[in-house]
Amino acid sequence: MKKGILVWSILILCLSFVQADVEPNITFTAPPEGKYLRIGSHYTITWTHNEYFTPTDTAHLFLDTEQIGDAPATQDSFTWTVGAKMDGTIAEPGPYYLDLEAADYQYTKTVNVHLYKLTIPPWVKLKIIVSRPGYYYLDPNQFNLELAGLPAVEVELVRGQEVLAKLGKFGPGLPLPGLVTVMLKEPALGRSPQPNLQAGYELRILSPQGKNICQQPVQIKKVK
């Protein structure tokens, strides 16, 4: 009996030493390093934690030195309206780092991000080429894109994974080119009396490095 008590005492003592040696460890799982985040969109910041943290530990999140929110450290996530800070202000476009602090601000983890603004109107104008059914002129100048925080972007019209048209680069001093020819697989598009069509079309915006930074559904509108 005494031997059993001694064994359990030694085991408990060993476990206490192991627990004492546990160090705080948090790792960002999202966003990845260098992620482009669109101001005003909703993004879920996620992380992993080890047994050091308990539900009473708070993760304090900062954009550089400005606080954006709090969450339980063991919750492993925080949904952020990109750019919004706890003081009610919105960050300007530019490079930042996200900072997560826990264990009474004694543990810090950071990841670099880039905030940008991009405004895309909800519909695109098409001009029909009567002599070639199924082929249309797409006028990118109708997009009235607004961009801040990125040097330039590549703009494509896609449907699913298919690239229907490359519309060119857009940015400061880089207006989109004029009419672009595009073929749409909508046989009745040129004959339908309905001027507006929802057919799964999206604008895909790529960074200068070819990274997909966002996609936005667009409504196609015929213009004669």
C-alpha positions as CSV (number, residue, x, y, z in Angstrom):
1,M,0.0,0.0,0.0
2,K,2.8,2.4,1.0
3,K,4.6,1.5,-2.2
4,G,1.6,2.4,-4.3
5,I,1.2,5.7,-2.5
6,L,4.9,6.4,-3.1
7,V,4.6,5.6,-6.8
8,W,1.6,8.0,-7.3
9,S,3.4,10.7,-5.4
10,I,6.4,10.5,-7.6
11,L,4.1,10.5,-10.7
12,I,2.2,13.5,-9.6
13,L,5.5,15.3,-8.8
14,C,6.8,14.5,-12.3
15,L,3.7,15.7,-13.9
16,S,3.9,19.0,-12.0
17,F,7.4,19.5,-13.3
18,V,6.3,18.8,-16.9
19,Q,3.4,21.3,-16.6
20,A,5.8,23.9,-15.2
21,D,8.1,23.4,-18.2
22,V,5.3,24.0,-20.7
23,E,5.9,27.3,-22.6
24,P,3.2,29.4,-24.3
25,N,3.0,28.5,-28.0
26,I,0.6,30.1,-30.5
27,T,0.9,29.9,-34.2
28,F,-1.1,31.8,-36.8
29,T,-2.9,29.5,-39.2
30,A,-4.6,32.4,-41.1
31,P,-3.7,34.8,-42.5
32,P,-0.5,33.4,-44.1
33,E,2.6,35.5,-44.3
34,G,2.1,38.4,-46.8
35,K,-1.7,37.9,-47.2
36,Y,-3.6,40.7,-49.1
37,L,-6.7,41.7,-47.2
38,R,-9.4,43.8,-48.6
39,I,-10.5,46.7,-46.4
40,G,-14.2,46.3,-45.4
41,S,-14.4,42.5,-46.1
42,H,-14.8,39.9,-43.3
43,Y,-11.8,37.8,-42.5
44,T,-11.4,35.1,-39.8
45,I,-8.0,35.2,-38.1
46,T,-7.1,31.8,-36.8
47,W,-4.4,30.3,-34.6
48,T,-3.4,27.2,-32.7
49,H,-2.5,27.0,-29.1
50,N,-0.9,24.5,-26.7
51,E,-2.0,23.4,-23.2
52,Y,-0.4,26.4,-21.6
53,F,-3.5,28.5,-22.3
54,T,-6.8,28.2,-20.6
55,P,-10.3,29.7,-21.4
56,T,-9.5,32.5,-19.0
57,D,-6.5,33.6,-21.1
58,T,-7.3,36.4,-23.5
59,A,-5.7,36.8,-27.0
60,H,-5.3,40.6,-27.7
61,L,-5.1,41.3,-31.4
62,F,-3.4,44.4,-32.8
63,L,-2.8,45.9,-36.3
64,D,0.7,47.2,-35.7
65,T,0.2,48.9,-32.3
66,E,-3.6,49.6,-32.7
67,Q,-5.9,47.1,-31.0
68,I,-8.5,45.4,-33.3
69,G,-10.1,43.1,-30.8
70,D,-10.0,40.4,-28.0
71,A,-10.9,36.8,-28.0
72,P,-10.3,33.8,-25.6
73,A,-6.9,32.4,-26.4
74,T,-8.3,28.9,-26.6
75,Q,-11.1,30.0,-29.1
76,D,-8.5,29.9,-31.9
77,S,-10.3,32.4,-34.0
78,F,-11.4,36.0,-34.4
79,T,-13.6,37.4,-37.2
80,W,-12.4,40.8,-38.3
81,T,-13.9,43.5,-40.4
82,V,-10.6,44.2,-42.2
83,G,-9.2,47.5,-41.3
84,A,-11.6,48.2,-38.4
85,K,-10.0,49.1,-35.0
86,M,-11.5,49.0,-31.6
87,D,-11.5,52.8,-31.4
88,G,-13.9,52.9,-34.3
89,T,-11.4,54.1,-36.9
90,I,-10.5,52.3,-40.2
91,A,-6.9,51.7,-41.2
92,E,-5.5,53.2,-44.4
93,P,-4.3,50.9,-47.2
94,G,-0.7,49.8,-46.8
95,P,1.6,47.1,-45.2
96,Y,1.0,46.2,-41.6
97,Y,1.7,43.3,-39.2
98,L,-1.0,41.5,-37.2
99,D,0.1,41.0,-33.6
100,L,-1.4,38.5,-31.2
101,E,-0.6,38.9,-27.5
102,A,-1.6,36.5,-24.8
103,A,-0.7,35.4,-21.2
104,D,-1.1,39.0,-19.9
105,Y,0.9,40.4,-22.9
106,Q,3.9,38.3,-22.1
107,Y,3.6,36.2,-25.3
108,T,3.6,37.7,-28.8
109,K,3.1,36.3,-32.3
110,T,3.1,38.4,-35.5
111,V,2.4,38.0,-39.2
112,N,2.8,40.5,-42.0
113,V,-0.3,41.5,-44.1
114,H,-1.1,44.1,-46.7
115,L,-4.4,46.0,-46.6
116,Y,-5.9,47.4,-49.8
117,K,-9.1,49.0,-51.1
118,L,-10.8,47.8,-54.3
119,T,-14.2,49.0,-55.5
120,I,-15.9,47.1,-58.3
121,P,-19.3,48.0,-59.7
122,P,-21.9,45.2,-59.6
123,W,-22.4,44.9,-63.3
124,V,-20.6,44.9,-66.6
125,K,-21.7,46.3,-70.0
126,L,-21.5,44.1,-73.1
127,K,-21.8,45.3,-76.7
128,I,-23.1,42.6,-79.1
129,I,-21.3,41.8,-82.4
130,V,-24.3,40.9,-84.6
131,S,-22.2,39.4,-87.4
132,R,-20.6,36.8,-85.0
133,P,-23.2,35.2,-82.8
134,G,-21.8,34.4,-79.3
135,Y,-19.0,37.0,-79.6
136,Y,-19.2,40.3,-77.8
137,Y,-17.2,43.4,-77.0
138,L,-16.6,43.9,-73.4
139,D,-15.8,47.4,-72.3
140,P,-13.6,47.4,-69.2
141,N,-13.8,51.2,-69.0
142,Q,-17.3,50.7,-67.7
143,F,-15.9,49.0,-64.5
144,N,-14.8,52.3,-62.9
145,L,-12.5,50.4,-60.6
146,E,-11.0,52.1,-57.6
147,L,-7.7,50.8,-56.2
148,A,-5.6,51.8,-53.3
149,G,-2.8,50.0,-51.5
150,L,-1.6,47.9,-54.5
151,P,0.6,49.1,-57.3
152,A,-1.5,47.4,-59.9
153,V,-3.8,44.4,-60.5
154,E,-4.6,42.0,-63.3
155,V,-8.3,41.8,-64.1
156,E,-10.0,38.7,-65.7
157,L,-13.5,37.7,-66.5
158,V,-14.1,34.1,-65.4
159,R,-16.9,31.6,-65.1
160,G,-16.0,28.9,-62.7
161,Q,-12.4,28.0,-63.4
162,E,-12.6,29.1,-67.1
163,V,-10.9,32.4,-68.0
164,L,-13.2,34.1,-70.6
165,A,-11.2,37.2,-71.1
166,K,-8.1,38.9,-69.8
167,L,-8.9,42.5,-69.3
168,G,-5.4,43.8,-68.6
169,K,-3.7,45.6,-65.8
170,F,-5.3,48.3,-63.8
171,G,-3.7,50.7,-61.3
172,P,-2.3,54.3,-60.9
173,G,-1.5,55.4,-64.4
174,L,-2.6,52.1,-65.9
175,P,-6.2,52.4,-67.1
176,L,-7.8,49.3,-68.5
177,P,-7.6,49.1,-72.3
178,G,-10.5,49.7,-74.6
179,L,-12.9,47.0,-76.0
180,V,-12.0,43.4,-75.5
181,T,-13.5,40.6,-77.5
182,V,-15.0,37.7,-75.4
183,M,-17.1,34.7,-76.3
184,L,-19.8,33.7,-73.9
185,K,-21.5,30.3,-73.9
186,E,-25.0,31.8,-73.8
187,P,-26.6,31.1,-77.2
188,A,-29.7,33.1,-76.4
189,L,-27.9,36.1,-75.0
190,G,-28.1,38.1,-78.3
191,R,-31.8,37.4,-78.9
192,S,-33.2,37.5,-75.4
193,P,-35.4,40.5,-74.6
194,Q,-34.1,40.4,-71.0
195,P,-31.2,42.9,-70.8
196,N,-29.8,41.6,-67.5
197,L,-28.5,38.1,-66.9
198,Q,-27.0,36.4,-63.9
199,A,-25.0,33.5,-65.1
200,G,-22.1,32.8,-62.7
201,Y,-19.7,35.4,-64.1
202,E,-17.1,36.8,-61.8
203,L,-14.3,39.4,-62.0
204,R,-11.0,37.8,-60.7
205,I,-8.4,40.2,-59.4
206,L,-4.8,39.1,-59.4
207,S,-1.8,40.7,-57.8
208,P,1.2,41.6,-60.0
209,Q,2.7,38.3,-58.9
210,G,-0.3,36.4,-60.3
211,K,-1.8,35.7,-56.8
212,N,-5.6,35.5,-56.7
213,I,-6.6,38.3,-54.2
214,C,-10.3,38.4,-54.7
215,Q,-13.3,37.4,-56.9
216,Q,-16.5,39.3,-57.2
217,P,-19.7,38.1,-58.9
218,V,-20.9,40.5,-61.7
219,Q,-24.1,40.9,-63.5
220,I,-23.9,41.1,-67.3
221,K,-25.9,43.8,-69.0
222,K,-26.5,44.0,-72.7
223,V,-26.0,47.3,-74.5
224,K,-27.0,47.6,-78.1
